[in-house]
Amino acid sequence: MKLRNLFLLIALSLPVCLSAQTSKQIYLQRADSLLQQILTLYKVEKYGLLTETYPRNPEQRITYTANTGVVVNQQEVSFLWPYSALVSGCVSLYKVSGQKKYRKLMDRQIKPGLDLYWDSTRIPHCYQSYPAFAGHNDRYYDDNDWVAIDFCDYYERTGDKEYLEKAIQLHDYIYSGWSEELGGGIYWCEQKKESKNTCSNAPATVLCMKLFKLTKDAKYLEQAKKTYQWTRDNLCDPSDFVYWDNKNLQGKVDPAKYTYNSGQMIQAGVLLYQATGEKRYLKEAQQTAEGACRFFLKVQPIATGEMKFFPGTSWFNVILFRGLKALYLVDRNEAYIKTMIENVDYAWNYTRDENGLFSNDWSGHREEQFKSLLENACMIELFAEISELQFKHNKQ
């Protein structure tokens, strides 16, 4: 046991001891190996898409449907949300590495797969939650947020106008979900207009800021300010600045808190600060980052003692990382992102299965028979984004 503990301590300290360049390569190699494993294990040859889990869960069913009374069919491929995590991973890998193989993969395989989710039969056009070959399915504003944000990042790196044009089209769809009930805000689901959620409004703010940067059109900046303020006024817990999940049309707040909601508001605040110079946006981002880490981090036992971990929802945590990284690049406070990096280093070294796949609990205390595409594909983005960071303590 003592020898194992020694190896554990060495493994956890590796990224700190290595040179910045070597550390960068390690994280890029992790991202690439996970990408290749997912493309192999989750592949559905018939459609050129991926399964929801590996191994495929025979009980998985299509649970989202826009047509009441429709027979719920067995699920052959993943929903849009998990597939979009693969889009994010590929975009991040190309962005940070510049390797042509990732652009080729995006343009020739991942984007054509994404196109199968495109619904051109309902106006405005957008991506629906399950491929169009299965008929109409629910259309979520937040699902389209995530894809549009990726398209902005990809366009910024490639200059391919197809992606910018699609991001603008998705923006228009997303804001078709804005209404004056509750004084504003975007609904969560087009077919279930029952609540307005942080997860639909916070990323819409981020999307507007990215479109403002790319187009210089002031309408996006004004829309971002309005959406940000509505979300902060209606869904921010003033006791800790962590964001609640949603408010229903009767004005009742769902007090559930998830890492990704706060992460997107942190990123939105940083982007607004960078564009406007208004320090309140930076201060609010810092408040939410501190509050989120206090609220979500919990001590868990490990072989060498104890360690603080973010909750067992990997994709949510990756979206929090987007905000924490954006904030770090402005205020250079390493504490928050270092903790998440320590989490994923531990998960990589000690919690993967025989196929190199993750459960959604980085501490390794909960195991899953069926490994989620969402919770694994998101790690591609996380490792790729970590590879860009060069702390002073990374250097020899």
C-alpha positions in Angstrom: 0.0 0.0 0.0 2.8 2.4 0.8 4.4 1.8 -2.6 1.0 2.4 -4.3 0.6 5.7 -2.4 4.0 6.8 -3.5 3.1 6.1 -7.1 -0.1 8.0 -6.6 1.7 11.1 -5.3 4.1 11.0 -8.2 1.3 10.7 -10.7 -0.7 13.5 -9.3 2.4 15.8 -9.3 3.6 15.0 -12.8 2.0 18.0 -14.6 3.5 20.3 -12.0 7.0 18.9 -12.5 7.1 18.7 -16.2 8.1 21.5 -18.6 5.2 23.6 -20.1 5.8 22.0 -23.5 5.8 18.5 -22.2 2.7 19.1 -20.1 1.0 20.5 -23.2 1.8 17.4 -25.2 0.5 15.1 -22.4 -2.9 16.7 -22.3 -3.2 16.8 -26.0 -2.3 13.1 -26.2 -5.0 12.4 -23.6 -7.5 14.3 -25.6 -6.6 12.7 -28.9 -6.5 9.1 -27.5 -9.9 9.6 -26.0 -11.3 11.0 -29.2 -10.0 8.0 -31.2 -11.4 5.6 -28.6 -14.9 7.2 -28.7 -15.0 7.2 -32.5 -14.2 3.5 -32.4 -16.3 2.2 -29.5 -19.4 4.3 -29.9 -19.6 4.2 -33.7 -23.0 3.4 -35.4 -22.0 2.4 -38.9 -25.5 2.6 -40.3 -25.8 6.3 -39.7 -22.2 7.5 -39.2 -23.3 8.6 -35.7 -22.6 7.4 -32.2 -24.4 5.5 -29.5 -25.6 7.1 -26.3 -23.5 4.8 -24.1 -20.8 2.1 -24.4 -21.6 -0.6 -24.2 -25.0 0.2 -25.8 -27.8 0.0 -23.2 -30.5 -2.2 -24.6 -33.1 -0.5 -22.5 -32.3 3.0 -23.8 -35.3 4.7 -25.4 -36.1 7.9 -27.2 -37.5 9.9 -24.4 -37.8 13.3 -26.0 -40.7 13.6 -28.4 -42.6 16.7 -29.7 -45.6 14.6 -30.6 -47.7 13.4 -27.6 -49.0 9.9 -28.0 -46.2 8.8 -30.3 -44.8 5.4 -29.6 -41.4 5.7 -27.8 -38.9 3.8 -29.9 -35.7 2.1 -29.0 -32.8 4.5 -29.2 -30.3 3.7 -32.0 -28.0 6.7 -31.7 -27.2 9.4 -29.2 -29.3 12.5 -28.6 -27.9 15.8 -29.9 -26.6 16.9 -26.5 -24.0 14.2 -26.2 -23.1 14.4 -29.8 -22.5 18.2 -29.4 -19.9 17.4 -26.8 -17.9 15.6 -29.5 -18.3 18.7 -31.7 -16.9 20.8 -28.8 -14.0 18.4 -28.3 -13.0 18.4 -32.0 -13.2 22.2 -32.2 -11.0 22.6 -29.1 -8.4 20.1 -30.4 -8.2 22.0 -33.7 -8.1 25.4 -32.0 -5.2 24.5 -29.7 -3.2 22.3 -32.0 -3.9 23.5 -35.5 -3.5 20.0 -36.7 -5.3 19.5 -40.1 -6.5 16.0 -39.1 -9.0 17.6 -36.7 -10.3 20.0 -39.3 -10.7 17.1 -41.7 -12.6 15.1 -39.1 -14.9 18.0 -38.3 -15.7 18.9 -41.9 -16.0 15.4 -43.3 -17.4 13.3 -40.4 -18.6 15.2 -37.3 -20.4 18.1 -39.1 -22.2 15.7 -41.6 -23.3 13.7 -38.6 -24.6 16.8 -36.9 -26.5 17.7 -40.0 -28.7 14.6 -39.4 -30.2 16.4 -36.4 -31.2 19.4 -38.5 -34.9 20.1 -38.6 -35.8 22.1 -41.8 -39.5 21.3 -41.5 -40.3 23.8 -38.7 -39.5 27.5 -38.7 -37.2 28.8 -37.5 -34.9 25.9 -38.5 -32.5 24.5 -35.9 -31.2 21.2 -34.5 -33.6 18.9 -32.8 -32.9 16.6 -29.9 -32.8 13.4 -32.0 -32.0 12.9 -35.7 -34.7 14.0 -38.2 -34.8 10.5 -39.7 -36.9 9.5 -36.6 -39.4 12.3 -37.2 -40.1 15.4 -35.1 -38.5 15.5 -31.7 -38.3 18.3 -29.1 -36.1 21.3 -29.9 -34.1 22.8 -27.0 -32.8 26.3 -27.0 -29.8 25.3 -24.9 -28.9 22.4 -27.2 -28.6 25.0 -30.0 -26.7 27.4 -27.8 -23.8 24.9 -27.4 -23.6 24.1 -31.1 -23.7 27.8 -32.1 -20.9 28.7 -29.6 -18.7 25.9 -31.1 -19.4 27.2 -34.6 -18.2 30.7 -33.6 -15.0 29.3 -32.2 -14.5 27.1 -35.2 -15.1 30.0 -37.6 -12.7 32.2 -35.7 -10.0 29.6 -36.2 -10.8 28.5 -39.8 -12.5 31.5 -41.5 -15.0 29.2 -43.0 -18.1 31.4 -43.3 -20.5 28.5 -43.4 -20.0 28.1 -39.7 -20.5 31.8 -38.9 -23.7 31.9 -41.0 -25.0 28.8 -39.2 -24.2 30.3 -35.8 -26.2 33.4 -36.7 -29.1 31.2 -37.9 -29.0 29.4 -34.6 -28.9 32.6 -32.7 -32.0 33.7 -34.4 -33.7 30.5 -33.5 -32.6 30.8 -29.8 -33.9 34.3 -29.5 -37.3 33.3 -31.0 -37.6 31.7 -27.5 -37.4 35.1 -25.8 -40.7 36.4 -24.4 -41.8 39.1 -22.0 -43.3 36.6 -19.5 -41.3 37.1 -16.3 -40.0 40.3 -17.8 -37.9 38.6 -20.4 -35.7 35.6 -20.8 -35.4 32.6 -23.1 -37.4 29.4 -22.5 -35.7 26.0 -22.1 -37.7 23.9 -24.6 -39.7 25.1 -27.6 -42.3 22.4 -27.1 -42.6 22.8 -23.3 -42.6 26.6 -22.6 -43.0 26.1 -18.9 -39.8 27.7 -17.5 -36.9 30.0 -18.3 -33.6 28.5 -17.4 -30.1 29.6 -16.7 -28.9 27.0 -19.1 -30.7 28.6 -22.0 -30.0 32.3 -21.1 -26.4 32.2 -19.9 -25.0 30.5 -23.0 -27.1 32.7 -25.2 -25.3 35.6 -23.6 -21.9 34.0 -24.4 -23.1 33.3 -27.9 -24.1 37.0 -28.4 -20.6 38.1 -27.1 -18.9 35.8 -29.5 -21.0 37.0 -32.4 -20.3 40.6 -31.4 -16.6 39.9 -31.5 -16.8 38.3 -34.9 -19.2 40.7 -36.6 -18.8 44.0 -34.7 -22.6 44.3 -34.8 -23.6 46.3 -31.7 -27.0 44.5 -31.6 -25.3 41.4 -30.3 -23.7 43.3 -27.4 -26.9 45.0 -26.4 -28.7 41.6 -26.5 -26.0 40.1 -24.4 -26.3 42.8 -21.8 -30.0 42.4 -21.6 -29.9 38.6 -21.4 -27.1 38.6 -18.8 -29.0 41.1 -16.6 -32.3 39.2 -16.8 -30.5 36.0 -15.7 -28.6 37.7 -12.9 -31.8 39.5 -11.6 -33.9 36.3 -11.7 -31.7 33.3 -11.1 -28.7 34.4 -9.1 -28.7 33.4 -5.4 -27.6 36.6 -3.6 -26.3 34.6 -0.7 -23.4 33.1 -2.6 -23.8 34.3 -6.3 -24.3 30.7 -7.5 -27.1 30.3 -10.1 -30.3 28.5 -9.6 -31.7 26.3 -12.4 -34.9 28.0 -13.6 -38.0 30.0 -12.9 -41.4 28.7 -13.9 -44.1 30.9 -15.4 -45.7 31.2 -12.0 -42.5 32.9 -10.8 -41.4 30.0 -8.6 -37.6 29.4 -8.6 -36.2 25.9 -8.8 -33.3 26.2 -6.4 -31.2 23.4 -7.8 -27.6 24.4 -8.6 -25.4 22.9 -11.3 -21.9 23.8 -12.1 -22.5 24.6 -15.7 -25.0 27.3 -15.0 -22.5 29.3 -12.9 -19.8 28.5 -15.4 -21.6 30.1 -18.3 -22.4 33.2 -16.2 -18.7 33.5 -15.2 -17.7 33.3 -18.9 -20.4 35.8 -19.9 -19.3 38.2 -17.3 -15.7 38.0 -18.4 -16.6 38.5 -22.1 -18.8 41.5 -21.2 -16.0 43.0 -19.1 -13.5 42.6 -21.9 -15.8 44.2 -24.4 -17.0 47.1 -22.3 -14.4 47.7 -19.7 -17.1 47.8 -17.0 -15.5 46.4 -13.9 -18.7 45.2 -12.4 -18.9 42.4 -14.9 -15.5 41.1 -13.8 -16.4 41.5 -10.1 -19.6 39.5 -10.6 -17.7 36.8 -12.4 -15.2 36.6 -9.6 -18.0 36.4 -7.0 -19.7 33.6 -8.8 -16.4 31.7 -9.3 -15.6 31.9 -5.6 -19.2 31.0 -4.6 -19.3 28.1 -7.0 -16.1 26.5 -5.8 -17.2 26.9 -2.2 -20.6 25.4 -2.9 -19.7 22.5 -5.2 -16.3 21.3 -4.0 -16.6 18.4 -1.6 -13.9 16.4 0.2 -13.7 12.8 -0.9 -11.4 10.0 0.4 -8.6 8.8 -1.9 -5.8 6.3 -1.4 -3.4 9.0 0.0 -6.0 10.7 2.3 -8.5 13.2 1.1 -9.1 15.5 -1.9 -11.7 18.0 -2.9 -13.7 17.1 -6.0 -16.3 18.8 -8.1 -19.7 16.9 -8.4 -20.2 13.8 -10.4 -21.4 15.5 -13.6 -18.4 15.8 -15.9 -20.0 17.7 -18.8 -21.4 20.3 -16.3 -17.9 20.7 -14.8 -16.3 21.2 -18.2 -18.7 24.1 -18.9 -17.7 25.5 -15.5 -14.1 25.2 -16.6 -14.9 27.4 -19.6 -15.8 30.1 -17.2 -12.9 29.5 -14.8 -10.4 29.5 -17.7 -11.8 32.7 -19.2 -11.6 34.3 -15.7 -8.0 33.0 -15.1 -6.8 34.6 -18.4 -8.0 37.9 -17.1 -7.2 37.9 -13.4 -4.5 35.2 -13.3 -6.0 33.6 -10.2 -4.9 29.9 -10.5 -6.7 28.4 -7.6 -10.0 27.4 -9.2 -8.7 25.9 -12.4 -5.8 24.1 -10.6 -8.3 22.3 -8.4 -10.2 21.0 -11.5 -7.0 20.0 -13.2 -6.0 18.0 -10.1 -9.5 16.3 -10.3 -9.1 15.2 -13.9 -5.5 14.1 -13.4 -6.7 11.8 -10.7 -9.6 10.6 -12.8 -7.2 9.9 -15.7 -4.8 7.9 -13.6 -7.2 6.0 -11.3 -10.8 5.9 -12.4 -10.9 4.9 -16.1 -12.1 1.4 -17.1 -10.3 -1.2 -19.2 -11.4 0.7 -22.3 -10.0 4.0 -21.0 -13.5 5.4 -20.5 -14.7 7.5 -17.6 -17.7 7.3 -15.3 -19.2 10.7 -14.4 -17.6 10.7 -11.0 -14.0 11.8 -11.0 -13.3 10.6 -7.5 -14.0 7.0 -8.6 -16.5 6.2 -5.9 -19.4 5.5 -8.3 -19.0 3.1 -11.1 -21.3 2.8 -14.1 -21.9 -0.2 -16.4 -22.8 1.9 -19.4 -20.3 4.7 -20.0 -22.0 7.9 -21.2 -20.9 9.5 -24.5 -21.7 12.9 -22.9 -19.4 12.3 -19.9 -16.5 11.0 -22.1 -16.7 13.3 -25.1 -16.6 16.3 -22.9 -13.3 15.3 -21.5 -11.7 15.7 -25.0 -12.5 19.5 -24.7 -11.3 19.6 -21.1 -7.9 18.1 -21.8 -7.4 20.1 -25.0 -8.2 23.4 -23.1 -5.9 22.5 -20.2 -3.1 22.0 -22.7 -3.1 25.8 -23.4 -2.4 26.7 -19.8 1.1 27.4 -18.7 1.4 28.1 -15.0 4.6 29.3 -13.6 4.9 26.1 -11.5 4.7 24.0 -14.7 8.1 25.2 -15.7 11.3 23.5 -14.6 
